[in-house]
Amino acid sequence: MNWLRTRRAAIEKQRMTLELSHLHRRYGGFAALDDVSLRIEPGEFLALLGPSGSGKTTLLRILAGLDYPDSGSVRQNERDLLAVDARERKVGLVFQHYALFRHLTVSENVAFGLRIRPRKSRPGRAEINERVQRLLERVQLEDMARRYTSQLSGGQRQRVALARALAVEPDLLLLDEPFGALDAQVRVALRRWLRNLHEELGLTSVFVTHDQEEALELADRVAVMNRGRIEQIGTPEAIYQQPATPFVCEFIGRTNRIPLQRANGVLSGGQRPLGTDPWPGNAVGSAIGYVRPEHLLVSSTPSPGDWAAQLRHVYLAGGLAHLELDVPALGQVLEADMSSAEVAERGLQPGQSLGVRPRLITAFPLDAQGEADAAARHVLHPG
Ligand SMILES: Nc1ncnc2c1ncn2[C@@H]1O[C@H](COP(=O)(O)OP(=O)(O)OP(=O)(O)O)[C@@H](O)[C@H]1O
């Protein structure tokens, strides 16, 4: 425990803030990173979330010193991190594919990062053994020290990879889809365990994932990436509750995308007025609205302001039910959520006529080319 206290004190002293400014990275004509700026606070658990090819790994590799931006800077406090050699950066790396050495035992794998250190910073043999022992205890693998990695389960291997990354006492822990290859249950257990470890050791961690549930559950903040840019960065709650762009609305959670019309100062959808037109200027135009399934109010006795709907399907998913509603006025099917208990209480059946109305809409005006203006985002609460 002394070790833990010393380690925490060291991190506290460093107060390592990472400042990434205007990073650009091109591969041929393709922009893998397109003007990325980001500040990572000490002790933070940051998730980089985005679809395949959005630039997450490129960003991580730059932090690790495995790749360099074409322009832009990375500063660690006042230090230019890009000028520091990868081996000197005190960065721990964990990748999806274990990249463990099959011909080495668990403890030899963990010791590896220490053994390859430059001579001046390499600990002695006894200290390496002691550290490896402590790390294996920390990742609860002390009984497996002499096994070869081929004799371990996927989850155990990832814990070895983590112990190996921690052996260098990193200032920054970088994880690239570390649990991507594991089955769902092991994955959930390991990510919670990782979050605890992050807190106990006072680490600063950057975690790449394309699994939004993982990002929203684990991270202090989530950076949502798309096409080499950060679309939004914020707490999981802010990302989910206040998506800033159409991409984030569609990428995070489930949503209904509804076309809206602007005319004579009124914003409407499916011939139903939803509120005053929030965008002054052009009197006529169109917009796009996003409504989460839980923000649709479904009534068995439709009132005049509702869209008329027909219940198509009810998908029961444990305590929650997903309702598929055909809405002729919109010419589309909407998805609404309700508790399974309520579906049973109200005796909802496919084929039934219902009324539906949105309680909350995140809306963006569209320009003449049909492009949404994210900066003009407006949240409506129709009556
Ligand atoms: N060495 C390279 N040469 C050419 N193109 C590359 C190289 N590395 C990455 N790219 C391209 O840059 C883009 C971003 O890649 P990156 O690996 O950062 O994405 P990602 O968000 O991590 O994706 P994934 O979730 O699939 O790992 C991709 O289109 C990729 O094909």
The ligand as a Gaussian input file, in Angstrom:
#p B3LYP/6-31G(d) Opt

LIG

0 1
 N       -0.625000       3.682000     -42.186000
 C       -1.707000       4.087000     -42.850000
 N       -1.695000       4.260000     -44.179000
 C       -2.776000       4.684000     -44.859000
 N       -3.967000       4.961000     -44.276000
 C       -4.051000       4.805000     -42.945000
 C       -2.945000       4.355000     -42.161000
 N       -3.343000       4.310000     -40.868000
 C       -4.640000       4.688000     -40.851000
 N       -5.066000       4.991000     -42.092000
 C       -6.409000       5.456000     -42.454000
 O       -6.757000       6.551000     -41.627000
 C       -8.104000       6.460000     -41.214000
 C       -8.195000       6.486000     -39.699000
 O       -7.665000       5.282000     -39.200000
 P       -7.721000       4.916000     -37.664000
 O       -7.060000       3.599000     -37.504000
 O       -7.205000       6.048000     -36.871000
 O       -9.283000       4.776000     -37.419000
 P      -10.068000       4.175000     -36.183000
 O      -11.100000       5.185000     -35.824000
 O       -9.111000       3.788000     -35.116000
 O      -10.747000       2.911000     -36.839000
 P      -11.006000       1.433000     -36.239000
 O      -12.112000       1.579000     -35.250000
 O      -11.417000       0.667000     -37.465000
 O       -9.715000       0.968000     -35.663000
 C       -8.662000       5.182000     -41.827000
 O       -9.397000       5.513000     -42.985000
 C       -7.432000       4.391000     -42.189000
 O       -7.666000       3.579000     -43.329000

